[in-house]
């Protein structure tokens, strides 16, 4: 593993462009495209440079992997907070859908650099005189470059909506540099074409020595990305009817329109779903496909934290990082470690992306993904674990310091500042292919019809393959899920992909971002209220199902908590005594004190933290009717009335604003949109 990181520097000295303009990369040219792409080794070095660019902070080094996950129904950025939630100058505000053209944390320049150098590589290889004479070496490189360009524009259109788009590298006369916005449907049309070509050009993982690692783009990832892009192309997105009045996109009748902004999808959306279903079916049934589900969900994360390849090739593609050099995977989110003598004073993990008790209780107690994904436990200054209980700040645990390499732990032990972990970012797993297949087939034919190319596999069977891994072969839980198969898919993707920078964008393309986030917020308030039944995904909990005190005990080593010990789902009849340790749970920590209650107490502040979250998505919010059903609702409402909520402009505003300097450099080609 890590072979890519050590060769990505090969292209860092080569620039293909002569001036730093609106859509250009910043590197001055020292070698011409003719020189670079006339040799397979130089062309390979150029493509390796694309992998290097992916590690930038504003691409997968931090923003796309960590900071931009934002608030969904299972994730929150930096925990819920009554301060900073509506900031227009931070990742926290952007995560709550508050944006501004002056927010430098949501700039697109890194992704446009990536798009530009990827396009230059595509053009250089396509125009190379050795493309056909040395096709075995050059055409797979073209496939990689096409996938990279697709990734760049895929993220641009998902995060900023209608963006400038072009299919050729910048020209020296700048005639194709200063561009206006392009219709979302047009961008997706061309991304899909790029990926369809890339699939035909790329080898399978392990087909030869050059493509023997998930750190290189191979056929399986190109197929999976084609499926994903197709589902987004056929999904819902916010549209600007002022810029594109000729668009014939279907309007989402469930989401209000304002100011000629609407949520729409192309009228031929089923064509895109068919592309997704067909490519997933082809991949699933191919005898050459090397990708399989890892039999153990938790082992996926043990392997990647230990910088080891996945033994079943579940990971279709990993962005490669170098330990001590780049990448924040794990250090900003993951199992929390305080400063101590075992792991060093710096600490590990964090709250850039965390979850809630709502997500925890959405899992079935027998689902092995629950404790692989989330951890109430943390490693303390006393060199032992303790148990947290904050229902609004439940850390993700797919990245844990005790799974990392001895080399990283040695560096960490003497560090006094953050160290790049070197943990790769998994961009797609094989379970995603199975669930995308289930989703596409359900939308087209229903859950029990097989695609002709899938060897008889139905969407339902694909879903249950993922559930079989989660519950164990033969478990009766495998077939127990929401009878509405689309809802079952929505739920399954939440349980499978927590904290993998997938959920928020899934909700957006389904047109469900507002509804699912509001379900989460109201359910959390009901959990705190403790007087009514609570619906969490496909489960219903009574107030008595949540214990007021959770007891836990340590393993025989006295250092780590026994994960089987806590009574998460029932109140114990009495304190069991030693060796059990008590921790107050949310029905107790969020109740109104009997004596001297204060406006800053949790019974008021926790609901406020919840209800103000993600309120940049809609123009305004009014929770007075809902709060009227809660026992302390009038007090909560009185405090909540002092907080700003809503973007004051339009519905479903998930796209980021274009940074003001980028608009200025466009020489008037780009103006603000989406109510900014």
C-alpha positions in Angstrom: 0.0 0.0 0.0 1.0 3.7 -0.3 2.7 3.1 -3.7 0.8 6.1 -5.1 1.9 8.6 -2.5 5.5 8.0 -3.2 5.3 8.6 -6.9 2.7 11.4 -7.0 5.5 13.9 -6.7 6.7 12.9 -10.2 4.4 15.3 -11.9 4.6 18.1 -9.4 7.3 19.8 -11.5 5.2 19.7 -14.7 2.7 22.5 -15.4 0.7 22.7 -18.6 -0.6 26.2 -18.3 0.9 29.6 -18.7 -1.1 32.0 -16.5 -3.2 31.9 -13.3 -6.7 32.9 -14.4 -10.3 32.0 -13.5 -10.4 28.3 -14.4 -6.6 27.6 -14.6 -4.2 25.8 -12.5 -1.4 27.9 -11.0 1.7 26.0 -12.1 3.8 27.7 -14.8 4.8 25.5 -17.8 8.2 24.0 -17.9 7.5 21.1 -20.3 5.1 21.3 -23.2 2.2 18.8 -23.6 3.9 17.5 -26.7 6.9 16.5 -24.6 5.0 15.1 -21.7 2.5 12.9 -23.6 4.9 11.6 -26.3 6.3 9.1 -23.8 4.4 6.5 -21.8 6.6 7.1 -18.7 6.1 10.9 -18.9 2.3 10.4 -19.5 2.2 8.1 -16.5 4.0 10.8 -14.4 1.4 13.3 -15.5 -1.5 11.1 -14.4 0.3 10.4 -11.1 0.2 14.2 -10.5 -3.6 14.0 -10.6 -3.5 11.6 -7.7 -1.3 14.0 -5.9 -3.7 16.9 -6.4 -6.5 14.8 -4.8 -4.7 15.1 -1.4 -5.0 18.9 -1.3 -6.8 20.3 1.8 -9.7 21.7 -0.4 -10.2 18.3 -2.1 -9.9 15.0 -0.2 -7.2 16.1 2.2 -9.8 17.6 4.4 -12.8 19.3 2.9 -14.5 16.6 0.9 -13.6 13.9 3.4 -14.2 15.7 6.7 -15.5 19.3 6.8 -18.1 19.3 4.1 -20.1 16.3 5.3 -22.3 18.8 7.1 -25.6 18.1 8.9 -27.7 15.2 7.7 -30.0 13.0 9.7 -27.0 10.9 10.9 -24.1 13.4 10.9 -23.4 16.8 12.3 -20.3 18.9 11.8 -18.5 19.7 15.0 -21.4 18.7 17.1 -24.6 20.6 17.6 -24.1 24.1 19.0 -26.2 27.1 19.7 -23.3 29.3 18.6 -21.7 29.2 15.2 -24.6 27.3 13.6 -25.4 30.2 11.3 -21.9 31.5 10.8 -21.3 32.7 7.2 -17.5 32.4 7.5 -16.9 28.9 8.7 -17.4 25.2 7.9 -19.8 25.0 10.8 -22.2 27.5 9.3 -21.8 25.9 5.8 -22.6 22.5 7.3 -25.9 24.0 8.6 -26.6 25.2 5.1 -25.7 28.9 5.8 -23.5 30.3 3.1 -21.9 33.5 1.9 -19.8 34.6 -1.0 -17.3 35.8 1.6 -16.8 32.4 3.2 -13.3 31.3 2.2 -13.8 27.8 3.7 -16.1 26.8 0.8 -14.0 27.9 -2.2 -14.1 25.8 -5.4 -10.6 26.8 -6.6 -8.9 23.5 -5.6 -11.5 21.5 -7.5 -11.2 23.7 -10.6 -7.4 23.3 -10.5 -8.1 19.5 -10.4 -10.6 19.7 -13.2 -8.1 21.8 -15.3 -5.1 19.5 -14.9 -7.3 16.4 -15.5 -8.6 17.9 -18.7 -5.1 18.8 -19.8 -4.1 15.2 -19.2 -7.2 13.9 -21.2 -6.4 16.2 -24.1 -2.7 15.4 -24.0 -3.2 11.7 -24.1 -6.0 11.9 -26.7 -3.7 13.9 -29.0 -0.6 11.8 -28.3 0.9 10.2 -31.4 1.5 7.1 -29.4 -2.1 6.6 -28.2 -2.7 3.8 -30.6 0.8 2.5 -31.2 1.3 2.0 -27.4 -2.4 1.6 -26.6 -1.8 -1.0 -23.8 0.0 1.7 -21.8 -1.7 4.9 -22.9 -5.4 4.0 -23.0 -5.6 3.0 -19.3 -4.0 6.3 -18.5 -6.6 8.1 -20.5 -9.2 6.2 -18.5 -7.7 7.3 -15.3 -7.6 11.0 -16.4 -11.3 10.8 -17.6 -12.3 9.5 -14.2 -10.4 12.3 -12.4 -12.1 14.9 -14.5 -15.4 13.4 -13.9 -14.7 13.4 -10.1 -13.8 17.0 -10.2 -16.9 18.2 -12.0 -19.1 15.7 -10.1 -18.1 17.4 -6.9 -18.4 20.9 -8.3 -21.9 20.4 -9.5 -23.0 18.6 -6.3 -21.7 21.4 -4.0 -22.2 24.5 -6.1 -25.0 23.6 -8.5 -24.8 25.0 -12.0 -21.1 25.8 -12.5 -18.8 26.8 -15.4 -18.0 23.7 -17.4 -15.7 22.9 -20.3 -14.4 19.8 -22.1 -11.0 21.1 -23.2 -8.0 22.6 -21.4 -7.7 26.4 -21.2 -6.4 28.0 -24.3 -3.5 30.5 -24.4 -5.7 33.2 -25.8 -8.1 32.7 -22.8 -11.0 32.3 -25.2 -12.5 29.5 -23.2 -11.5 30.7 -19.7 -14.1 33.2 -18.7 -17.3 31.1 -18.7 -20.7 31.5 -17.2 -22.7 28.7 -15.5 -23.7 25.6 -17.4 -27.0 23.8 -16.9 -26.8 21.0 -14.4 -28.2 18.5 -16.8 -25.6 19.3 -19.5 -22.8 18.8 -17.0 -24.1 15.4 -16.0 -24.6 14.4 -19.6 -20.9 14.9 -20.4 -19.6 13.4 -17.1 -21.6 10.2 -17.8 -20.1 10.0 -21.3 -16.6 10.4 -19.9 -17.2 7.6 -17.4 -18.7 5.3 -20.0 -15.5 5.7 -22.1 -13.3 5.2 -19.0 -15.0 1.9 -18.1 -14.0 0.5 -21.5 -10.4 1.7 -21.2 -9.5 0.6 -17.7 -8.4 -2.8 -16.5 -9.7 -4.6 -13.4 -7.9 -4.3 -10.2 -5.1 -6.8 -10.2 -5.1 -7.3 -14.0 -1.4 -6.2 -14.2 1.4 -4.9 -12.0 0.5 -1.2 -12.7 -3.1 -1.7 -11.4 -2.7 -3.9 -8.4 -3.8 -1.5 -5.7 -7.0 0.3 -4.8 -4.9 3.5 -4.8 -5.1 3.4 -8.6 -8.3 4.0 -10.5 -9.5 0.8 -12.1 -12.5 -0.5 -14.0 -14.5 -1.4 -10.9 -14.3 2.2 -9.5 -15.1 3.7 -12.9 -18.2 1.4 -13.0 -19.3 2.4 -9.5 -18.7 6.0 -10.1 -20.7 5.8 -13.4 -23.6 4.4 -11.4 -23.4 7.0 -8.7 -23.1 9.9 -11.2 -26.1 8.5 -13.1 -28.2 8.4 -10.0 -27.3 12.0 -9.2 -28.0 13.0 -12.8 -31.5 11.5 -12.5 -32.0 12.8 -9.0 -33.3 16.0 -7.6 -31.3 19.2 -7.4 -31.9 22.9 -6.8 -32.4 24.8 -10.1 -32.2 28.5 -11.1 -35.1 29.1 -13.5 -33.8 32.7 -14.0 -30.6 31.5 -15.6 -32.1 28.6 -17.5 -35.7 29.5 -18.3 -35.7 27.1 -21.3 -35.1 24.0 -19.0 -37.8 21.4 -19.2 -36.9 19.8 -16.0 -39.6 18.1 -13.9 -40.5 20.1 -10.8 -40.7 18.5 -7.3 -44.2 19.2 -6.2 -43.3 18.5 -2.5 -40.8 21.3 -2.2 -42.0 24.9 -2.5 -40.7 27.2 -5.1 -39.7 30.8 -4.6 -38.1 33.5 -6.8 -38.1 31.1 -9.8 -35.8 28.7 -7.9 -37.1 25.1 -7.8 -36.0 21.6 -7.1 -36.1 19.6 -10.3 -34.8 16.6 -12.2 -34.6 15.8 -15.9 -37.7 14.3 -17.6 -35.6 11.4 -18.8 -34.4 10.5 -15.3 -35.3 6.9 -15.8 -32.7 6.7 -18.6 -30.0 7.6 -16.0 -31.3 5.1 -13.5 -31.2 2.5 -16.3 -27.5 3.3 -16.9 -26.9 2.8 -13.2 -28.8 -0.5 -13.0 -27.0 -1.8 -16.1 -23.5 -0.9 -15.1 -24.0 -2.3 -11.6 -25.5 -5.5 -13.0 -22.5 -5.9 -15.4 -20.1 -5.4 -12.6 -21.9 -7.8 -10.2 -22.1 -10.6 -12.8 -18.7 -10.2 -14.3 -16.5 -13.3 -13.7 -13.5 -10.9 -13.8 -14.8 -8.7 -11.0 -12.3 -8.9 -8.1 -14.4 -7.0 -5.7 -16.4 -8.6 -2.9 -17.9 -7.7 0.4 -15.4 -8.1 3.3 -17.1 -10.7 5.5 -16.4 -8.5 8.6 -17.6 -4.9 8.5 -15.3 -3.7 11.3 -12.3 -5.3 9.5 -12.7 -2.8 6.6 -11.8 0.0 9.1 -9.1 -2.0 10.9 -7.3 -2.6 7.6 -7.5 1.0 6.3 -6.4 2.4 9.6 -3.5 0.0 9.6 -2.6 1.1 6.1 -3.2 -2.4 4.7 -5.1 -3.4 1.5 -8.6 -4.8 2.0 -8.2 -8.6 1.5 -11.4 -9.0 -0.5 -11.0 -5.7 -2.5 -14.2 -4.3 -1.0 -12.7 -0.8 -1.4 -13.0 0.2 -5.1 -10.8 3.2 -4.7 -8.8 4.8 -1.9 -7.3 8.3 -2.0 -3.7 7.6 -0.9 -2.0 9.7 1.8 1.4 9.6 3.3 1.9 9.3 7.1 3.3 12.5 8.5 2.9 14.3 5.2 -0.8 14.8 4.4 -4.3 13.8 5.2 -6.4 14.4 8.3 -8.4 11.1 8.1 -9.0 10.0 11.7 -7.2 12.9 13.4 -10.3 15.3 13.1 -13.0 12.7 13.4 -13.1 9.2 15.0 -12.6 7.5 18.3 -11.6 10.2 20.8 -8.3 10.0 22.6 -7.2 12.6 25.1 -3.6 13.4 25.8 -2.0 10.7 27.9 1.2 8.8 28.5 0.2 5.9 26.3 -0.6 7.7 23.0 1.0 11.1 23.6 -0.2 14.5 24.7 -1.6 15.5 21.3 -4.7 13.4 21.3 -6.6 11.8 18.4 -10.0 11.8 16.9 -12.4 14.7 17.3 -15.7 16.4 16.8 -15.4 17.8 13.2 -18.0 15.1 12.3 -20.0 13.5 15.0 -23.4 11.9 15.4 -26.3 11.6 17.9 -28.2 9.2 20.0 -30.9 9.3 17.3 -28.5 7.6 14.8 -27.3 5.1 17.5 -30.9 4.0 18.3 -31.8 3.8 14.6 -29.6 0.6 14.4 -30.9 -2.7 15.4 -29.0 -3.9 18.5 -27.8 -6.9 16.6 -26.4 -4.9 13.7 -22.6 -5.2 13.8 -22.2 -1.9 12.0 -23.5 0.1 15.1 -20.4 -0.4 17.3 -18.1 -0.4 14.3 -19.4 3.0 13.3 -20.1 4.7 16.7 -18.5 4.8 20.1 -19.7 6.2 23.3 -16.3 5.2 24.7 -13.2 7.5 24.7 -9.6 7.0 25.9 -8.8 9.4 28.8 -5.9 11.1 30.4 -5.8 8.2 32.9 -4.8 5.7 30.2 -8.2 3.9 30.3 -11.5 4.2 28.7 -14.5 6.2 30.0 -18.0 6.3 28.7 -19.5 9.5 27.3 -23.2 10.3 27.4 -23.8 13.5 25.4 -26.7 12.6 23.0 -25.7 15.4 20.6 -22.0 14.5 20.4 -21.5 10.8 19.7 -18.2 10.3 18.0 -17.7 8.1 14.9 -15.3 5.2 15.4 -14.3 3.9 12.0 -10.9 5.5 12.7 -9.2 4.4 15.9 -5.7 5.1 17.1 -5.2 1.5 18.4 -5.7 0.3 14.8 -3.1 2.6 13.3 0.4 1.4 12.5 3.2 1.3 15.1 5.0 3.9 13.0 2.1 6.4 13.4 1.7 5.7 17.0 5.4 6.3 17.6 5.1 9.7 15.8 1.9 10.5 17.6 3.5 9.8 21.0 6.0 12.6 20.7 3.9 15.1 18.7 2.8 18.4 20.1 0.7 19.3 17.0 -1.6 17.4 14.6 0.2 14.8 12.5 -1.0 13.6 9.1 -2.2 10.1 9.8 -1.5 8.6 6.4 -4.9 6.8 6.6 -6.4 6.5 3.1 -9.8 7.9 2.3 -12.1 5.2 1.0 -14.0 6.8 -1.9 -16.3 3.9 -2.7 -16.9 0.4 -1.4 -18.5 -2.6 -3.1 -21.5 -2.4 -0.8 -22.3 0.9 -2.5 -22.6 -0.9 -5.9 -25.0 -3.5 -4.4 -27.2 -0.8 -2.8 -27.2 1.4 -5.9 -28.2 -1.6 -8.0 -31.1 -2.3 -5.5 -32.2 1.4 -5.7 -32.1 1.7 -9.5 -33.9 -1.6 -10.1 -36.5 -0.8 -7.5 -37.2 2.6 -9.2 -37.4 1.0 -12.6 -39.0 -2.4 -12.1 -39.5 -3.0 -8.4 -37.4 -4.9 -5.8 -38.0 -8.4 -7.1 -37.2 -8.1 -10.8 -33.6 -8.9 -11.9 -31.6 -7.0 -14.5 -30.9 -9.2 -17.5 -27.2 -8.8 -17.0 -27.1 -9.5 -13.3 -27.2 -13.4 -13.3 -30.7 -13.3 -11.8 -29.9 -11.1 -8.8 -32.8 -8.9 -7.8 -32.7 -5.6 -6.0 -34.0 -7.2 -2.8 -31.3 -9.9 -2.9 -28.6 -7.2 -3.4 -29.9 -5.3 -0.3 -30.0 -8.5 1.7 -26.4 -9.4 0.8 -25.4 -6.2 2.6 -27.6 -7.0 5.5 -26.3 -10.5 5.7 -22.8 -9.1 6.3 -24.2 -6.8 9.0 -26.2 -9.4 10.9 -24.5 -12.7 10.0 -25.5 -15.3 7.5 -28.8 -16.9 8.4 -29.9 -14.2 10.8 -33.7 -13.6 10.8 -32.9 -9.9 10.9 -31.7 -10.0 7.3 -35.2 -9.9 6.0 -36.7 -7.6 8.6 -36.7 -4.1 7.1 -39.2 -1.4 6.1 -41.9 -2.9 3.8 -41.6 0.2 1.6 -38.5 -0.9 -0.3 -37.4 2.6 -1.2 -37.5 3.5 2.5 -35.6 0.3 3.3 -32.8 1.5 0.9 -32.8 5.0 2.4 -32.3 3.4 5.9 -29.8 0.8 4.8 -27.5 3.4 3.1 -27.6 5.4 6.4 -26.5 2.3 8.4 -23.9 1.3 5.9 -22.2 4.6 5.1 -22.1 6.7 8.3 -19.4 9.4 8.3 -18.2 8.5 4.8 -19.3 11.8 3.2 -22.2 10.2 1.5 -25.4 10.7 3.5 -26.0 14.5 3.0 -25.6 14.2 -0.8 -27.9 11.1 -0.9 -30.6 13.0 0.9 -30.3 15.9 -1.5 -30.6 13.8 -4.6 -33.6 12.0 -3.2 -35.3 15.4 -2.4 -35.4 14.3 1.2 -32.8 16.5 2.9 -35.3 18.8 4.7 -37.8 16.0 5.6 -35.2 13.6 7.0 -33.3 16.2 9.0 -36.5 17.5 10.5 -37.5 13.9 11.4 -34.2 13.6 13.2 -34.6 17.0 15.0 -38.1 16.3 16.3 -37.3 12.8 17.3 -34.4 14.0 19.4 -36.6 16.5 21.1 -39.1 13.8 21.9 -36.3 11.6 23.3 -35.4 14.4 25.6 -39.0 15.1 26.5 -39.7 11.5 27.6 -43.5 11.5 27.5 -44.3 10.1 24.0 -43.3 7.3 21.7 -40.5 8.2 19.3 -40.2 7.0 15.7 -36.5 6.4 14.6 -36.2 5.2 11.1 -38.2 1.9 11.0 -38.4 1.5 14.8 -40.7 2.9 17.5 -39.4 3.4 21.0 -41.5 4.0 24.1 -40.0 6.4 26.8 -39.3 3.4 29.0 -37.0 1.9 26.4 -34.4 4.6 27.1 -32.7 4.0 30.5 -32.0 6.9 32.8 -28.8 5.3 33.9 -26.5 3.1 31.8 -24.1 0.8 33.6 -20.9 -0.6 32.2 -17.9 -2.6 33.2 -14.4 -3.1 32.0 -12.8 -6.0 30.4 -10.4 -8.0 32.6 -7.5 -5.8 31.5 -9.1 -2.9 33.3 -8.3 -0.6 30.5 -11.0 -1.0 27.9 -14.8 -1.1 28.5 -16.6 -4.4 27.6 -18.8 -3.3 24.6 -21.4 -5.9 25.5 -21.9 -4.6 29.0 -24.0 -1.4 28.7 -27.8 -1.6 29.2 -28.6 0.8 26.3 -32.2 -0.5 25.8 -33.6 -1.1 29.3 -33.6 0.3 32.8 -32.0 -1.9 35.4 -34.1 -2.7 38.4 -31.4 -1.5 40.8 -27.7 -0.4 40.8 -25.8 -3.6 40.2 -22.8 -2.4 42.2 -19.1 -3.1 41.6 -17.6 -3.8 39.1 -20.3 -1.9 37.3 -19.9 1.9 36.7 -22.9 4.2 36.2 -23.3 7.0 33.7 -26.4 9.3 33.6 -28.2 8.9 30.3 -30.2 11.5 28.4 -33.6 11.0 29.9 -31.9 12.1 33.1 -29.4 14.6 31.9 -31.9 16.5 29.7 -34.8 16.6 32.2 -35.8 19.8 34.0 -34.1 20.2 37.4 -36.5 20.1 40.3 -34.7 23.0 42.0 -33.5 26.2 40.5 -33.9 25.5 36.8 -32.0 28.0 34.6 -32.4 29.0 30.9 -28.9 27.5 30.3 -29.9 24.1 31.6 -29.9 21.1 29.1 -33.6 20.7 29.2 -33.8 24.0 27.3 -30.5 24.2 25.5 -30.3 20.7 24.0 -33.6 21.2 22.1 -32.4 24.6 21.0 -29.1 23.2 19.7 -31.1 20.6 17.8 -33.8 22.9 16.4 -31.4 25.5 15.1 -29.3 23.0 13.3 -29.5 22.9 9.5 -31.9 25.9 9.4 -30.1 27.5 6.5 -31.8 25.0 4.2 -35.3 26.8 4.1 -36.2 30.5 4.2 -37.8 30.3 7.7 -38.7 27.9 10.5 -41.5 27.8 13.0 -41.5 25.2 15.7 -44.2 26.7 18.0 -46.8 24.1 17.2 -44.4 21.2 17.7 -43.1 22.7 20.9 -46.6 23.1 22.1 -46.8 19.3 22.4 -43.8 19.1 24.8 -44.0 19.3 28.5 -41.4 22.2 28.6 -42.2 23.5 25.2 -43.3 27.0 26.2 -39.9 27.6 28.0 -38.0 26.2 25.0 -40.0 28.3 22.6 -39.3 31.5 24.6 -35.6 31.0 24.3 -35.7 29.7 20.7 -37.4 32.9 19.6 -34.2 34.8 20.2 -32.3 32.7 17.7 -32.1 33.4 13.9 -33.3 30.6 11.7 -33.7 30.4 8.0 -31.8 31.8 5.0 -34.5 34.3 4.3 -34.4 33.6 0.6 -35.3 30.3 -1.0 -36.2 26.6 -0.3 -33.7 23.7 -0.3 -30.6 25.9 -0.6 -27.9 23.4 -0.2 -25.4 24.7 -2.8 -22.4 26.7 -1.6 -22.0 30.4 -2.6 -19.3 31.2 -5.1 -16.5 33.0 -3.4 -16.4 36.7 -4.2 -12.8 36.6 -5.6 -13.8 33.9 -8.0 -16.7 36.0 -9.2 -14.4 39.0 -9.6 -11.8 36.9 -11.6 -14.6 35.7 -13.9 -14.8 39.2 -15.4 -18.6 39.3 -15.0 -19.2 35.8 -16.4 -20.5 34.5 -13.0 -22.9 36.2 -10.6 -24.4 34.9 -7.4 -27.3 32.6 -7.6 -29.5 30.5 -5.3 -30.6 33.6 -3.4 -27.1 34.6 -2.3 
